[in-house]
Amino acid sequence: MTLDQLDAFAREGALIFFVLFFVGVVLWLALGPDQRFDHDAQLPLDEEAPSHD
């Protein structure tokens, strides 16, 4: 690998990293504080659901 190839490879890798990082931050902010890392949350039970006899 020549120095020019290495430089181009590093620039491409950095670009991909920053794009993925930016997309991740945008998605994290879009989810909002209620849905972030809330593994203990339970869905509300539907008390109006018809019973199946």
mmJSON file of the N, C-alpha and C atoms, coordinates in Angstrom:
{"data_MODEL":{"atom_site":{
"group_PDB":["ATOM","ATOM","ATOM","ATOM","ATOM","ATOM","ATOM","ATOM","ATOM","ATOM","ATOM","ATOM","ATOM","ATOM","ATOM","ATOM","ATOM","ATOM","ATOM","ATOM","ATOM","ATOM","ATOM","ATOM","ATOM","ATOM","ATOM","ATOM","ATOM","ATOM","ATOM","ATOM","ATOM","ATOM","ATOM","ATOM","ATOM","ATOM","ATOM","ATOM","ATOM","ATOM","ATOM","ATOM","ATOM","ATOM","ATOM","ATOM","ATOM","ATOM","ATOM","ATOM","ATOM","ATOM","ATOM","ATOM","ATOM","ATOM","ATOM","ATOM","ATOM","ATOM","ATOM","ATOM","ATOM","ATOM","ATOM","ATOM","ATOM","ATOM","ATOM","ATOM","ATOM","ATOM","ATOM","ATOM","ATOM","ATOM","ATOM","ATOM","ATOM","ATOM","ATOM","ATOM","ATOM","ATOM","ATOM","ATOM","ATOM","ATOM","ATOM","ATOM","ATOM","ATOM","ATOM","ATOM","ATOM","ATOM","ATOM","ATOM","ATOM","ATOM","ATOM","ATOM","ATOM","ATOM","ATOM","ATOM","ATOM","ATOM","ATOM","ATOM","ATOM","ATOM","ATOM","ATOM","ATOM","ATOM","ATOM","ATOM","ATOM","ATOM","ATOM","ATOM","ATOM","ATOM","ATOM","ATOM","ATOM","ATOM","ATOM","ATOM","ATOM","ATOM","ATOM","ATOM","ATOM","ATOM","ATOM","ATOM","ATOM","ATOM","ATOM","ATOM","ATOM","ATOM","ATOM","ATOM","ATOM","ATOM","ATOM","ATOM","ATOM","ATOM","ATOM","ATOM","ATOM","ATOM","ATOM"],
"id":[1,2,3,4,5,6,7,8,9,10,11,12,13,14,15,16,17,18,19,20,21,22,23,24,25,26,27,28,29,30,31,32,33,34,35,36,37,38,39,40,41,42,43,44,45,46,47,48,49,50,51,52,53,54,55,56,57,58,59,60,61,62,63,64,65,66,67,68,69,70,71,72,73,74,75,76,77,78,79,80,81,82,83,84,85,86,87,88,89,90,91,92,93,94,95,96,97,98,99,100,101,102,103,104,105,106,107,108,109,110,111,112,113,114,115,116,117,118,119,120,121,122,123,124,125,126,127,128,129,130,131,132,133,134,135,136,137,138,139,140,141,142,143,144,145,146,147,148,149,150,151,152,153,154,155,156,157,158,159],
"type_symbol":["N","C","C","N","C","C","N","C","C","N","C","C","N","C","C","N","C","C","N","C","C","N","C","C","N","C","C","N","C","C","N","C","C","N","C","C","N","C","C","N","C","C","N","C","C","N","C","C","N","C","C","N","C","C","N","C","C","N","C","C","N","C","C","N","C","C","N","C","C","N","C","C","N","C","C","N","C","C","N","C","C","N","C","C","N","C","C","N","C","C","N","C","C","N","C","C","N","C","C","N","C","C","N","C","C","N","C","C","N","C","C","N","C","C","N","C","C","N","C","C","N","C","C","N","C","C","N","C","C","N","C","C","N","C","C","N","C","C","N","C","C","N","C","C","N","C","C","N","C","C","N","C","C","N","C","C","N","C","C"],
"label_atom_id":["N","CA","C","N","CA","C","N","CA","C","N","CA","C","N","CA","C","N","CA","C","N","CA","C","N","CA","C","N","CA","C","N","CA","C","N","CA","C","N","CA","C","N","CA","C","N","CA","C","N","CA","C","N","CA","C","N","CA","C","N","CA","C","N","CA","C","N","CA","C","N","CA","C","N","CA","C","N","CA","C","N","CA","C","N","CA","C","N","CA","C","N","CA","C","N","CA","C","N","CA","C","N","CA","C","N","CA","C","N","CA","C","N","CA","C","N","CA","C","N","CA","C","N","CA","C","N","CA","C","N","CA","C","N","CA","C","N","CA","C","N","CA","C","N","CA","C","N","CA","C","N","CA","C","N","CA","C","N","CA","C","N","CA","C","N","CA","C","N","CA","C","N","CA","C","N","CA","C","N","CA","C","N","CA","C"],
"label_alt_id":[null,null,null,null,null,null,null,null,null,null,null,null,null,null,null,null,null,null,null,null,null,null,null,null,null,null,null,null,null,null,null,null,null,null,null,null,null,null,null,null,null,null,null,null,null,null,null,null,null,null,null,null,null,null,null,null,null,null,null,null,null,null,null,null,null,null,null,null,null,null,null,null,null,null,null,null,null,null,null,null,null,null,null,null,null,null,null,null,null,null,null,null,null,null,null,null,null,null,null,null,null,null,null,null,null,null,null,null,null,null,null,null,null,null,null,null,null,null,null,null,null,null,null,null,null,null,null,null,null,null,null,null,null,null,null,null,null,null,null,null,null,null,null,null,null,null,null,null,null,null,null,null,null,null,null,null,null,null,null],
"label_comp_id":["MET","MET","MET","THR","THR","THR","LEU","LEU","LEU","ASP","ASP","ASP","GLN","GLN","GLN","LEU","LEU","LEU","ASP","ASP","ASP","ALA","ALA","ALA","PHE","PHE","PHE","ALA","ALA","ALA","ARG","ARG","ARG","GLU","GLU","GLU","GLY","GLY","GLY","ALA","ALA","ALA","LEU","LEU","LEU","ILE","ILE","ILE","PHE","PHE","PHE","PHE","PHE","PHE","VAL","VAL","VAL","LEU","LEU","LEU","PHE","PHE","PHE","PHE","PHE","PHE","VAL","VAL","VAL","GLY","GLY","GLY","VAL","VAL","VAL","VAL","VAL","VAL","LEU","LEU","LEU","TRP","TRP","TRP","LEU","LEU","LEU","ALA","ALA","ALA","LEU","LEU","LEU","GLY","GLY","GLY","PRO","PRO","PRO","ASP","ASP","ASP","GLN","GLN","GLN","ARG","ARG","ARG","PHE","PHE","PHE","ASP","ASP","ASP","HIS","HIS","HIS","ASP","ASP","ASP","ALA","ALA","ALA","GLN","GLN","GLN","LEU","LEU","LEU","PRO","PRO","PRO","LEU","LEU","LEU","ASP","ASP","ASP","GLU","GLU","GLU","GLU","GLU","GLU","ALA","ALA","ALA","PRO","PRO","PRO","SER","SER","SER","HIS","HIS","HIS","ASP","ASP","ASP"],
"label_asym_id":["A","A","A","A","A","A","A","A","A","A","A","A","A","A","A","A","A","A","A","A","A","A","A","A","A","A","A","A","A","A","A","A","A","A","A","A","A","A","A","A","A","A","A","A","A","A","A","A","A","A","A","A","A","A","A","A","A","A","A","A","A","A","A","A","A","A","A","A","A","A","A","A","A","A","A","A","A","A","A","A","A","A","A","A","A","A","A","A","A","A","A","A","A","A","A","A","A","A","A","A","A","A","A","A","A","A","A","A","A","A","A","A","A","A","A","A","A","A","A","A","A","A","A","A","A","A","A","A","A","A","A","A","A","A","A","A","A","A","A","A","A","A","A","A","A","A","A","A","A","A","A","A","A","A","A","A","A","A","A"],
"label_entity_id":["1","1","1","1","1","1","1","1","1","1","1","1","1","1","1","1","1","1","1","1","1","1","1","1","1","1","1","1","1","1","1","1","1","1","1","1","1","1","1","1","1","1","1","1","1","1","1","1","1","1","1","1","1","1","1","1","1","1","1","1","1","1","1","1","1","1","1","1","1","1","1","1","1","1","1","1","1","1","1","1","1","1","1","1","1","1","1","1","1","1","1","1","1","1","1","1","1","1","1","1","1","1","1","1","1","1","1","1","1","1","1","1","1","1","1","1","1","1","1","1","1","1","1","1","1","1","1","1","1","1","1","1","1","1","1","1","1","1","1","1","1","1","1","1","1","1","1","1","1","1","1","1","1","1","1","1","1","1","1"],
"label_seq_id":[1,1,1,2,2,2,3,3,3,4,4,4,5,5,5,6,6,6,7,7,7,8,8,8,9,9,9,10,10,10,11,11,11,12,12,12,13,13,13,14,14,14,15,15,15,16,16,16,17,17,17,18,18,18,19,19,19,20,20,20,21,21,21,22,22,22,23,23,23,24,24,24,25,25,25,26,26,26,27,27,27,28,28,28,29,29,29,30,30,30,31,31,31,32,32,32,33,33,33,34,34,34,35,35,35,36,36,36,37,37,37,38,38,38,39,39,39,40,40,40,41,41,41,42,42,42,43,43,43,44,44,44,45,45,45,46,46,46,47,47,47,48,48,48,49,49,49,50,50,50,51,51,51,52,52,52,53,53,53],
"pdbx_PDB_ins_code":[null,null,null,null,null,null,null,null,null,null,null,null,null,null,null,null,null,null,null,null,null,null,null,null,null,null,null,null,null,null,null,null,null,null,null,null,null,null,null,null,null,null,null,null,null,null,null,null,null,null,null,null,null,null,null,null,null,null,null,null,null,null,null,null,null,null,null,null,null,null,null,null,null,null,null,null,null,null,null,null,null,null,null,null,null,null,null,null,null,null,null,null,null,null,null,null,null,null,null,null,null,null,null,null,null,null,null,null,null,null,null,null,null,null,null,null,null,null,null,null,null,null,null,null,null,null,null,null,null,null,null,null,null,null,null,null,null,null,null,null,null,null,null,null,null,null,null,null,null,null,null,null,null,null,null,null,null,null,null],
"Cartn_x":[0.845,0.0,0.883,0.611,1.356,0.737,1.422,0.938,-0.367,-0.504,-1.742,-2.919,-2.688,-3.758,-4.151,-3.155,-3.424,-4.208,-3.843,-4.543,-5.992,-6.215,-7.58,-8.391,-7.759,-8.442,-8.823,-7.919,-8.194,-9.306,-9.287,-10.342,-11.704,-11.743,-13.005,-13.511,-12.616,-13.005,-13.521,-12.861,-13.302,-14.662,-14.868,-16.151,-17.277,-17.05,-18.063,-18.342,-17.28,-17.462,-18.311,-18.001,-18.739,-20.179,-20.417,-21.791,-22.597,-22.035,-22.749,-22.951,-21.961,-22.08,-23.194,-23.24,-24.258,-25.651,-25.799,-27.096,-27.514,-26.575,-26.88,-27.341,-26.683,-27.078,-28.461,-28.73,-30.045,-31.139,-30.904,-31.902,-32.08,-30.983,-31.051,-31.867,-31.66,-32.427,-33.878,-34.114,-35.476,-36.329,-35.702,-36.472,-37.03,-36.338,-36.826,-36.425,-36.523,-36.043,-36.872,-38.102,-38.967,-38.589,-37.94,-37.69,-36.22,-35.342,-33.915,-33.562,-32.989,-32.426,-33.412,-34.693,-35.708,-36.107,-35.221,-35.477,-36.485,-36.712,-37.636,-39.068,-39.264,-40.606,-41.515,-42.742,-43.723,-44.822,-45.355,-46.459,-47.687,-48.474,-49.684,-50.637,-51.222,-52.151,-53.478,-54.024,-55.301,-56.426,-57.007,-58.053,-59.384,-59.498,-60.748,-60.772,-59.727,-59.646,-60.731,-61.39,-62.433,-61.808,-62.462,-61.936,-62.349,-61.456,-61.755,-62.107,-63.352,-63.803,-63.521],
"Cartn_y":[-1.193,0.0,1.247,2.122,3.374,4.333,5.42,6.4,7.033,7.223,7.802,6.852,5.557,4.581,4.513,4.563,4.514,5.746,6.899,8.139,8.083,7.587,7.478,6.481,5.379,4.372,4.947,5.712,6.315,7.352,8.142,9.151,8.491,7.421,6.717,6.08,5.481,4.886,5.924,7.079,8.142,8.681,8.804,9.294,8.338,7.043,6.044,6.075,6.18,6.221,7.416,8.609,9.796,9.77,9.219,9.105,8.171,7.011,6.077,6.665,7.375,8.006,9.046,9.872,10.911,10.299,9.248,8.574,7.979,7.387,6.822,7.873,9.017,10.101,10.618,10.781,11.267,10.281,8.993,7.998,7.975,8.112,8.097,9.285,10.44,11.622,11.512,10.885,10.769,9.836,8.841,7.914,8.598,9.588,10.294,9.604,10.317,9.789,8.623,8.47,7.419,6.043,5.971,4.679,4.277,5.12,4.814,3.831,2.719,1.758,1.352,1.287,0.987,-0.47,-1.372,-2.798,-3.34,-2.635,-3.113,-2.664,-1.841,-1.325,-2.453,-2.396,-3.382,-2.668,-3.365,-2.791,-2.744,-1.681,-1.617,-2.749,-3.354,-4.453,-3.885,-4.536,-4.082,-4.721,-3.943,-4.483,-4.63,-3.987,-4.034,-5.21,-6.001,-7.092,-8.129,-8.586,-9.606,-10.932,-11.625,-12.913,-13.991,-14.938,-16.047,-17.257,-17.672,-18.811,-20.11],
"Cartn_z":[0.0,0.0,0.0,-0.92,-0.93,0.071,0.315,1.286,0.809,-0.5,-1.029,-0.83,-1.048,-0.84,0.629,1.505,2.936,3.371,2.832,3.171,2.701,1.483,0.965,1.789,2.177,2.992,4.353,4.961,6.269,6.168,5.101,4.935,4.747,3.962,3.732,5.023,5.784,7.061,8.037,8.085,8.985,8.552,7.262,6.762,7.13,6.928,7.279,8.773,9.588,11.035,11.442,10.919,11.323,10.834,9.649,9.15,10.043,10.38,11.252,12.642,13.152,14.461,14.446,13.386,13.272,13.176,12.375,12.249,13.591,14.311,15.62,16.608,16.625,17.536,17.17,15.892,15.464,15.868,15.664,16.061,17.57,18.313,19.781,20.278,19.672,20.068,19.613,18.477,17.956,18.805,19.434,20.257,21.491,22.0,23.178,24.465,25.576,26.856,27.384,26.938,27.472,26.946,25.79,25.158,25.193,25.723,25.727,26.825,26.473,27.416,28.501,28.175,29.184,29.028,29.449,29.25,30.25,31.353,32.378,32.129,31.119,30.858,30.384,30.825,30.394,29.62,28.649,27.902,28.803,28.689,29.516,29.145,30.149,29.897,29.4,28.402,27.844,28.648,29.553,30.426,29.699,28.546,27.795,26.817,26.793,25.824,26.095,25.048,25.251,25.669,26.56,27.009,26.013,25.8,24.895,25.737,25.677,26.492,25.778],
"occupancy":[1.0,1.0,1.0,1.0,1.0,1.0,1.0,1.0,1.0,1.0,1.0,1.0,1.0,1.0,1.0,1.0,1.0,1.0,1.0,1.0,1.0,1.0,1.0,1.0,1.0,1.0,1.0,1.0,1.0,1.0,1.0,1.0,1.0,1.0,1.0,1.0,1.0,1.0,1.0,1.0,1.0,1.0,1.0,1.0,1.0,1.0,1.0,1.0,1.0,1.0,1.0,1.0,1.0,1.0,1.0,1.0,1.0,1.0,1.0,1.0,1.0,1.0,1.0,1.0,1.0,1.0,1.0,1.0,1.0,1.0,1.0,1.0,1.0,1.0,1.0,1.0,1.0,1.0,1.0,1.0,1.0,1.0,1.0,1.0,1.0,1.0,1.0,1.0,1.0,1.0,1.0,1.0,1.0,1.0,1.0,1.0,1.0,1.0,1.0,1.0,1.0,1.0,1.0,1.0,1.0,1.0,1.0,1.0,1.0,1.0,1.0,1.0,1.0,1.0,1.0,1.0,1.0,1.0,1.0,1.0,1.0,1.0,1.0,1.0,1.0,1.0,1.0,1.0,1.0,1.0,1.0,1.0,1.0,1.0,1.0,1.0,1.0,1.0,1.0,1.0,1.0,1.0,1.0,1.0,1.0,1.0,1.0,1.0,1.0,1.0,1.0,1.0,1.0,1.0,1.0,1.0,1.0,1.0,1.0],
"B_iso_or_equiv":[0.0,0.0,0.0,0.0,0.0,0.0,0.0,0.0,0.0,0.0,0.0,0.0,0.0,0.0,0.0,0.0,0.0,0.0,0.0,0.0,0.0,0.0,0.0,0.0,0.0,0.0,0.0,0.0,0.0,0.0,0.0,0.0,0.0,0.0,0.0,0.0,0.0,0.0,0.0,0.0,0.0,0.0,0.0,0.0,0.0,0.0,0.0,0.0,0.0,0.0,0.0,0.0,0.0,0.0,0.0,0.0,0.0,0.0,0.0,0.0,0.0,0.0,0.0,0.0,0.0,0.0,0.0,0.0,0.0,0.0,0.0,0.0,0.0,0.0,0.0,0.0,0.0,0.0,0.0,0.0,0.0,0.0,0.0,0.0,0.0,0.0,0.0,0.0,0.0,0.0,0.0,0.0,0.0,0.0,0.0,0.0,0.0,0.0,0.0,0.0,0.0,0.0,0.0,0.0,0.0,0.0,0.0,0.0,0.0,0.0,0.0,0.0,0.0,0.0,0.0,0.0,0.0,0.0,0.0,0.0,0.0,0.0,0.0,0.0,0.0,0.0,0.0,0.0,0.0,0.0,0.0,0.0,0.0,0.0,0.0,0.0,0.0,0.0,0.0,0.0,0.0,0.0,0.0,0.0,0.0,0.0,0.0,0.0,0.0,0.0,0.0,0.0,0.0,0.0,0.0,0.0,0.0,0.0,0.0],
"pdbx_formal_charge":[null,null,null,null,null,null,null,null,null,null,null,null,null,null,null,null,null,null,null,null,null,null,null,null,null,null,null,null,null,null,null,null,null,null,null,null,null,null,null,null,null,null,null,null,null,null,null,null,null,null,null,null,null,null,null,null,null,null,null,null,null,null,null,null,null,null,null,null,null,null,null,null,null,null,null,null,null,null,null,null,null,null,null,null,null,null,null,null,null,null,null,null,null,null,null,null,null,null,null,null,null,null,null,null,null,null,null,null,null,null,null,null,null,null,null,null,null,null,null,null,null,null,null,null,null,null,null,null,null,null,null,null,null,null,null,null,null,null,null,null,null,null,null,null,null,null,null,null,null,null,null,null,null,null,null,null,null,null,null],
"auth_seq_id":[1,1,1,2,2,2,3,3,3,4,4,4,5,5,5,6,6,6,7,7,7,8,8,8,9,9,9,10,10,10,11,11,11,12,12,12,13,13,13,14,14,14,15,15,15,16,16,16,17,17,17,18,18,18,19,19,19,20,20,20,21,21,21,22,22,22,23,23,23,24,24,24,25,25,25,26,26,26,27,27,27,28,28,28,29,29,29,30,30,30,31,31,31,32,32,32,33,33,33,34,34,34,35,35,35,36,36,36,37,37,37,38,38,38,39,39,39,40,40,40,41,41,41,42,42,42,43,43,43,44,44,44,45,45,45,46,46,46,47,47,47,48,48,48,49,49,49,50,50,50,51,51,51,52,52,52,53,53,53],
"auth_comp_id":["MET","MET","MET","THR","THR","THR","LEU","LEU","LEU","ASP","ASP","ASP","GLN","GLN","GLN","LEU","LEU","LEU","ASP","ASP","ASP","ALA","ALA","ALA","PHE","PHE","PHE","ALA","ALA","ALA","ARG","ARG","ARG","GLU","GLU","GLU","GLY","GLY","GLY","ALA","ALA","ALA","LEU","LEU","LEU","ILE","ILE","ILE","PHE","PHE","PHE","PHE","PHE","PHE","VAL","VAL","VAL","LEU","LEU","LEU","PHE","PHE","PHE","PHE","PHE","PHE","VAL","VAL","VAL","GLY","GLY","GLY","VAL","VAL","VAL","VAL","VAL","VAL","LEU","LEU","LEU","TRP","TRP","TRP","LEU","LEU","LEU","ALA","ALA","ALA","LEU","LEU","LEU","GLY","GLY","GLY","PRO","PRO","PRO","ASP","ASP","ASP","GLN","GLN","GLN","ARG","ARG","ARG","PHE","PHE","PHE","ASP","ASP","ASP","HIS","HIS","HIS","ASP","ASP","ASP","ALA","ALA","ALA","GLN","GLN","GLN","LEU","LEU","LEU","PRO","PRO","PRO","LEU","LEU","LEU","ASP","ASP","ASP","GLU","GLU","GLU","GLU","GLU","GLU","ALA","ALA","ALA","PRO","PRO","PRO","SER","SER","SER","HIS","HIS","HIS","ASP","ASP","ASP"],
"auth_asym_id":["A","A","A","A","A","A","A","A","A","A","A","A","A","A","A","A","A","A","A","A","A","A","A","A","A","A","A","A","A","A","A","A","A","A","A","A","A","A","A","A","A","A","A","A","A","A","A","A","A","A","A","A","A","A","A","A","A","A","A","A","A","A","A","A","A","A","A","A","A","A","A","A","A","A","A","A","A","A","A","A","A","A","A","A","A","A","A","A","A","A","A","A","A","A","A","A","A","A","A","A","A","A","A","A","A","A","A","A","A","A","A","A","A","A","A","A","A","A","A","A","A","A","A","A","A","A","A","A","A","A","A","A","A","A","A","A","A","A","A","A","A","A","A","A","A","A","A","A","A","A","A","A","A","A","A","A","A","A","A"],
"auth_atom_id":["N","CA","C","N","CA","C","N","CA","C","N","CA","C","N","CA","C","N","CA","C","N","CA","C","N","CA","C","N","CA","C","N","CA","C","N","CA","C","N","CA","C","N","CA","C","N","CA","C","N","CA","C","N","CA","C","N","CA","C","N","CA","C","N","CA","C","N","CA","C","N","CA","C","N","CA","C","N","CA","C","N","CA","C","N","CA","C","N","CA","C","N","CA","C","N","CA","C","N","CA","C","N","CA","C","N","CA","C","N","CA","C","N","CA","C","N","CA","C","N","CA","C","N","CA","C","N","CA","C","N","CA","C","N","CA","C","N","CA","C","N","CA","C","N","CA","C","N","CA","C","N","CA","C","N","CA","C","N","CA","C","N","CA","C","N","CA","C","N","CA","C","N","CA","C","N","CA","C","N","CA","C","N","CA","C"],
"pdbx_PDB_model_num":[1,1,1,1,1,1,1,1,1,1,1,1,1,1,1,1,1,1,1,1,1,1,1,1,1,1,1,1,1,1,1,1,1,1,1,1,1,1,1,1,1,1,1,1,1,1,1,1,1,1,1,1,1,1,1,1,1,1,1,1,1,1,1,1,1,1,1,1,1,1,1,1,1,1,1,1,1,1,1,1,1,1,1,1,1,1,1,1,1,1,1,1,1,1,1,1,1,1,1,1,1,1,1,1,1,1,1,1,1,1,1,1,1,1,1,1,1,1,1,1,1,1,1,1,1,1,1,1,1,1,1,1,1,1,1,1,1,1,1,1,1,1,1,1,1,1,1,1,1,1,1,1,1,1,1,1,1,1,1]
}}}
